[in-house]
Amino acid sequence: MKAILLAETHQPVQYVDTDEPTIGPGEVLIKLQAAALNHRDVFVQKGLYPGIKLPVIPGSDGAGMVIETGEGVDSSWKGQSVIINPALNWGPNPKFYGADFQILGMPTNGTFAEYLRIPTDSIHHKPNHLSVEQAAALPLAGLTAWRALMTRAGLYRSSDSSAISEKVLITGIGGGAALFTLQFAVAAGAEVWVTSGSDDKIEKATEMGAAGGVNYRQADWHKALLAQTGTGNTTGGNRGYFDVIIDSAGGPGFARLIDVAAPGGRIAFFGSTTGNITDIIPSKVFFKQLSIFGSTMGTLGEFTAMLSFVSDHQLVPVIDRVVPLSDTEQAMQKMDAGSQFGKIVLSI
């Protein structure tokens, strides 16, 4: 089969011929039709990820058709269009993954290939309203966004349209997880604001339902953001501050998130693309009674809930571009540059 191989860190991935995987009990063989990139793939290639074991076929996101079922697997799965949950072996504790947890695509061979062997509990029926490319774009980033926003930060969702919605801030809009967070929060009825280093990305986010945003490259961006939201000028108390903040950057800018958080606000983060968090003034955190949560991936239950929400609200992942599997290295370079808006998908 054709596949993408990462043999060494700091080297381009290779488009190679390799053996088709053989399934065992409790597993299925999937003919992959599309896969999608994540920053994790680039981090592994650059040697910036813990526990790297090479060589490996990268890729955590994928969708395709079950063509073979192993011993003990319901044969009705054969011929079904499926989407893959890349969070393997989470374990029994929903608060923290167990010792056997891993993410598909390293050390276990992943989705950048024509065929994939995977345990049956990692496959789910593809949402009917999604194309195979759209479905392939969803798993890792969608699950990451869902756990951070819904489980860890506990976004309030009300069926009462007259209820005051929570204000949500999403930093670094444009990447897959940030865009899924935007889509989930808007669909849940929240008032959503964003930041980005690109005015064009902010404009695109407003077209998707964001109330507005600011460019974090400007000085005192946090003050400009609060001015836009009309701090203190709406009902329900000091509504200009943010009840929920979802961040993937970390770094020195995290301290500004403390400043714009509402009293009793919740901040969840799942990345550190700008480095270690510095310069937080503890008194701002404890006098505001803030809650700060780290988040990574999610449980099987959260993946199922996320898929149901996507189907119920007919949400469609944002795709920046679709490229052939043979062009994976060029796609990795674009991902590293951070210029995309939405997911980069590989057609297989």
C-alpha positions as CSV (number, residue, x, y, z in Angstrom):
1,M,0.0,0.0,0.0
2,K,1.0,3.6,-0.4
3,A,1.8,5.4,2.9
4,I,3.6,8.3,4.4
5,L,6.6,7.4,6.5
6,L,8.4,9.5,9.1
7,A,11.8,7.7,9.5
8,E,13.7,10.4,11.4
9,T,13.0,13.7,13.1
10,H,14.0,16.9,11.4
11,Q,13.6,15.1,8.0
12,P,10.9,15.3,5.3
13,V,8.3,12.6,5.4
14,Q,8.5,10.0,2.6
15,Y,5.8,8.7,0.2
16,V,6.5,4.9,0.2
17,D,5.2,1.5,-0.6
18,T,4.7,-0.7,2.5
19,D,2.9,-3.8,3.6
20,E,-0.8,-3.7,4.2
21,P,-1.6,-4.2,7.9
22,T,-3.0,-7.5,9.2
23,I,-5.8,-7.3,11.7
24,G,-6.3,-9.3,14.8
25,P,-9.2,-10.1,17.2
26,G,-11.3,-7.1,18.0
27,E,-10.0,-5.1,15.1
28,V,-11.2,-3.9,11.7
29,L,-9.3,-3.0,8.5
30,I,-10.3,0.4,7.1
31,K,-9.7,1.5,3.5
32,L,-9.0,5.1,4.2
33,Q,-10.4,7.7,1.9
34,A,-9.2,10.9,3.6
35,A,-7.0,11.9,6.5
36,A,-6.2,15.3,8.0
37,L,-3.2,17.0,9.5
38,N,-2.7,18.3,13.0
39,H,0.0,20.3,14.6
40,R,0.9,17.1,16.5
41,D,2.2,15.6,13.2
42,V,4.5,18.6,12.7
43,F,5.7,18.5,16.4
44,V,6.6,14.9,16.0
45,Q,8.5,15.6,12.8
46,K,10.4,18.4,14.5
47,G,11.3,16.2,17.6
48,L,9.1,18.4,19.9
49,Y,6.8,15.7,21.2
50,P,7.4,13.4,24.2
51,G,8.1,9.7,23.7
52,I,8.8,9.8,20.0
53,K,9.3,6.3,18.5
54,L,10.2,6.1,14.8
55,P,9.8,5.0,12.1
56,V,6.0,5.5,12.0
57,I,3.2,6.3,9.7
58,P,1.8,9.5,11.1
59,G,-1.7,10.8,11.1
60,S,-4.4,10.9,13.8
61,D,-7.5,11.9,11.8
62,G,-9.2,9.8,9.2
63,A,-12.4,8.5,7.6
64,G,-13.1,5.6,5.2
65,M,-14.8,2.3,4.8
66,V,-14.5,-0.9,6.8
67,I,-13.4,-3.7,4.5
68,E,-12.5,-6.5,6.9
69,T,-13.6,-7.5,10.4
70,G,-11.5,-9.5,12.9
71,E,-12.5,-12.3,15.2
72,G,-15.2,-11.2,17.7
73,V,-16.2,-8.1,15.7
74,D,-19.8,-7.7,14.5
75,S,-19.7,-8.4,10.8
76,S,-22.3,-5.8,10.1
77,W,-19.5,-3.2,10.3
78,K,-18.2,-4.4,6.9
79,G,-19.0,-1.9,4.2
80,Q,-19.8,0.9,6.7
81,S,-18.5,4.4,6.3
82,V,-16.7,5.3,9.5
83,I,-14.9,8.1,11.3
84,I,-12.0,7.3,13.6
85,N,-11.5,8.3,17.3
86,P,-7.7,8.8,17.6
87,A,-7.8,8.7,21.5
88,L,-6.8,5.1,22.1
89,N,-7.1,3.3,25.5
90,W,-8.2,6.3,27.6
91,G,-8.9,4.2,30.6
92,P,-11.6,4.1,33.4
93,N,-11.0,7.6,34.9
94,P,-12.8,10.3,32.9
95,K,-10.7,13.0,34.6
96,F,-7.3,11.7,33.4
97,Y,-6.1,9.1,30.9
98,G,-4.5,5.9,32.0
99,A,-1.0,4.5,31.6
100,D,-1.9,2.8,28.3
101,F,-3.3,5.9,26.6
102,Q,-1.9,7.0,23.3
103,I,-2.9,9.0,20.3
104,L,-3.1,7.3,16.9
105,G,-0.2,8.2,14.6
106,M,2.7,7.7,17.0
107,P,3.8,5.2,18.3
108,T,0.9,3.3,16.6
109,N,0.8,3.7,12.8
110,G,-1.7,6.2,11.8
111,T,-4.0,7.4,9.0
112,F,-1.5,8.7,6.3
113,A,-1.9,5.5,4.4
114,E,-4.3,3.6,2.2
115,Y,-5.2,1.1,5.0
116,L,-5.5,1.2,8.8
117,R,-6.0,-1.5,11.4
118,I,-7.8,-0.1,14.4
119,P,-9.8,-1.5,17.4
120,T,-13.5,-1.6,16.9
121,D,-14.2,0.7,19.9
122,S,-12.3,3.4,18.0
123,I,-14.6,3.5,15.0
124,H,-18.0,5.4,14.7
125,H,-20.5,5.8,11.9
126,K,-19.7,8.8,9.8
127,P,-22.2,11.6,10.3
128,N,-24.5,11.4,7.3
129,H,-24.3,15.2,6.5
130,L,-20.5,15.2,6.1
131,S,-18.4,14.2,3.1
132,V,-15.6,11.9,3.8
133,E,-13.1,14.8,3.6
134,Q,-15.2,16.8,6.1
135,A,-15.5,13.8,8.4
136,A,-11.7,13.2,8.3
137,A,-11.1,16.8,9.5
138,L,-13.1,16.4,12.7
139,P,-11.7,13.8,15.2
140,L,-8.6,15.1,17.0
141,A,-9.3,18.8,16.9
142,G,-13.0,18.4,17.4
143,L,-12.5,16.2,20.5
144,T,-9.8,18.5,21.9
145,A,-12.2,21.5,21.5
146,W,-15.2,19.6,22.9
147,R,-13.4,18.6,26.1
148,A,-11.8,22.0,26.7
149,L,-15.1,23.9,26.1
150,M,-17.8,21.6,27.3
151,T,-16.2,19.4,29.9
152,R,-13.3,21.3,31.5
153,A,-14.6,24.9,31.1
154,G,-18.2,23.7,31.5
155,L,-19.9,26.1,29.0
156,Y,-23.4,26.8,30.1
157,R,-26.0,25.7,27.6
158,S,-29.6,26.8,28.0
159,S,-32.7,25.9,26.0
160,D,-34.2,29.2,27.2
161,S,-33.6,31.8,24.4
162,S,-34.2,34.6,26.9
163,A,-31.5,33.5,29.2
164,I,-28.3,35.5,29.3
165,S,-25.7,33.7,27.2
166,E,-22.1,33.3,28.4
167,K,-19.3,35.3,26.8
168,V,-16.6,33.1,25.3
169,L,-13.1,34.2,24.1
170,I,-11.1,32.0,21.8
171,T,-7.5,32.9,21.1
172,G,-5.6,32.2,17.9
173,I,-8.6,31.6,15.6
174,G,-7.7,29.8,12.4
175,G,-6.4,26.5,13.6
176,G,-8.6,23.4,13.6
177,A,-9.3,23.2,17.4
178,A,-10.0,26.9,17.7
179,L,-12.5,26.8,14.8
180,F,-14.3,23.8,16.3
181,T,-14.5,25.7,19.6
182,L,-16.0,28.6,17.7
183,Q,-18.6,26.4,16.0
184,F,-19.5,24.5,19.2
185,A,-19.8,27.7,21.3
186,V,-21.9,29.5,18.6
187,A,-24.2,26.5,18.2
188,A,-24.6,26.3,22.0
189,G,-25.8,29.9,22.1
190,A,-22.8,31.7,23.5
191,E,-21.6,35.1,22.5
192,V,-18.1,34.4,21.0
193,W,-15.1,36.7,20.5
194,V,-11.8,35.8,19.0
195,T,-8.2,36.9,18.7
196,S,-5.7,36.3,15.9
197,G,-2.6,37.7,14.4
198,S,-4.4,38.1,11.1
199,D,-7.2,40.6,10.5
200,D,-8.4,38.4,7.6
201,K,-8.9,35.4,10.0
202,I,-10.9,37.6,12.4
203,E,-13.1,38.7,9.5
204,K,-13.7,35.0,8.5
205,A,-14.5,34.1,12.1
206,T,-17.2,36.8,12.3
207,E,-18.7,35.4,9.1
208,M,-18.9,32.1,11.1
209,G,-20.8,33.7,13.9
210,A,-18.2,35.4,16.2
211,A,-19.4,38.7,17.5
212,G,-16.0,40.3,16.8
213,G,-12.3,40.1,17.6
214,V,-9.0,41.9,17.9
215,N,-5.5,41.4,16.5
216,Y,-3.2,40.3,19.4
217,R,-0.2,41.9,17.6
218,Q,-1.5,45.4,18.6
219,A,-0.4,46.9,21.8
220,D,-2.9,46.6,24.7
221,W,-5.0,44.3,22.6
222,H,-6.9,43.2,25.7
223,K,-8.1,46.8,26.4
224,A,-9.2,47.1,22.8
225,L,-11.1,43.8,23.1
226,L,-12.9,44.9,26.3
227,A,-13.8,48.2,24.7
228,Q,-15.4,46.3,21.8
229,T,-17.4,44.2,24.1
230,G,-18.9,47.2,25.9
231,T,-17.7,46.2,29.4
232,G,-20.2,47.2,32.0
233,N,-22.7,48.5,29.5
234,T,-25.0,45.5,29.3
235,T,-27.4,43.8,31.6
236,G,-26.5,41.0,34.0
237,G,-23.6,42.6,35.7
238,N,-20.1,43.1,34.3
239,R,-20.9,41.3,31.1
240,G,-18.0,42.7,29.1
241,Y,-15.6,40.3,30.7
242,F,-15.4,36.6,29.5
243,D,-17.0,33.8,31.4
244,V,-15.1,31.2,29.4
245,I,-11.7,31.5,27.7
246,I,-10.2,28.8,25.5
247,D,-6.5,29.2,24.7
248,S,-3.9,27.1,22.8
249,A,-0.9,29.5,23.0
250,G,0.2,29.8,26.6
251,G,3.2,32.1,26.8
252,P,3.5,35.6,28.2
253,G,0.1,36.6,26.7
254,F,-1.7,34.2,29.0
255,A,-1.5,36.9,31.8
256,R,-3.8,39.1,29.7
257,L,-6.4,36.3,29.7
258,I,-6.5,36.7,33.5
259,D,-7.2,40.4,33.0
260,V,-10.1,39.8,30.6
261,A,-11.7,36.9,32.5
262,A,-15.0,37.6,34.4
263,P,-15.2,37.1,38.1
264,G,-15.8,33.4,38.5
265,G,-14.6,32.8,35.0
266,R,-13.0,29.6,33.6
267,I,-9.9,29.3,31.4
268,A,-9.1,26.1,29.6
269,F,-6.0,25.6,27.5
270,F,-4.5,22.8,25.5
271,G,-1.4,24.2,23.9
272,S,1.8,26.2,24.5
273,T,2.7,27.4,21.0
274,T,4.2,30.7,22.4
275,G,6.1,29.1,25.3
276,N,5.8,28.9,29.0
277,I,3.2,30.9,30.9
278,T,4.8,33.8,32.8
279,D,3.9,37.0,34.7
280,I,0.7,35.9,36.2
281,I,-0.2,37.9,39.3
282,P,-1.7,35.4,41.8
283,S,-3.9,37.9,43.5
284,K,-5.8,38.5,40.2
285,V,-6.6,34.8,40.1
286,F,-7.8,34.3,43.6
287,F,-9.6,37.6,44.1
288,K,-11.5,36.9,40.8
289,Q,-12.1,33.3,42.0
290,L,-10.9,32.1,38.6
291,S,-10.6,28.4,37.5
292,I,-7.8,27.4,35.2
293,F,-7.9,24.0,33.5
294,G,-5.5,22.0,31.4
295,S,-7.0,19.8,28.8
296,T,-5.8,17.1,26.4
297,M,-7.9,15.0,23.9
298,G,-11.0,13.3,25.5
299,T,-12.8,10.2,26.5
300,L,-14.9,7.9,24.4
301,G,-18.0,9.4,25.9
302,E,-16.9,12.8,25.0
303,F,-16.1,11.8,21.4
304,T,-19.6,10.3,21.1
305,A,-21.2,13.4,22.6
306,M,-19.2,15.6,20.2
307,L,-20.4,13.6,17.2
308,S,-24.0,13.8,18.3
309,F,-23.7,17.6,18.7
310,V,-22.2,17.9,15.3
311,S,-25.0,15.9,13.8
312,D,-27.8,17.6,15.7
313,H,-26.5,21.0,14.7
314,Q,-25.4,20.0,11.2
315,L,-22.0,21.5,11.8
316,V,-19.4,21.2,9.0
317,P,-15.7,21.4,9.6
318,V,-13.8,24.2,7.9
319,I,-11.3,22.9,5.4
320,D,-8.5,25.1,4.2
321,R,-7.5,22.7,1.3
322,V,-7.5,19.1,0.1
323,V,-4.3,17.7,-1.3
324,P,-3.2,14.2,-2.4
325,L,-1.5,11.9,0.0
326,S,1.7,12.2,-2.1
327,D,1.9,16.0,-1.3
328,T,1.9,15.4,2.5
329,E,5.4,17.0,3.0
330,Q,4.3,20.2,1.4
331,A,1.1,20.1,3.5
332,M,3.2,19.7,6.6
333,Q,5.2,22.8,5.7
334,K,2.1,24.8,5.3
335,M,0.8,23.6,8.7
336,D,4.1,24.6,10.3
337,A,3.8,28.1,8.8
338,G,0.4,28.5,10.4
339,S,-1.1,30.3,7.5
340,Q,-4.1,28.0,7.1
341,F,-7.7,28.8,8.1
342,G,-9.2,25.4,8.9
343,K,-8.0,21.9,8.4
344,I,-5.6,20.6,5.7
345,V,-7.0,17.3,4.4
346,L,-5.3,14.5,2.5
347,S,-7.2,12.7,-0.2
348,I,-6.2,9.0,-0.3
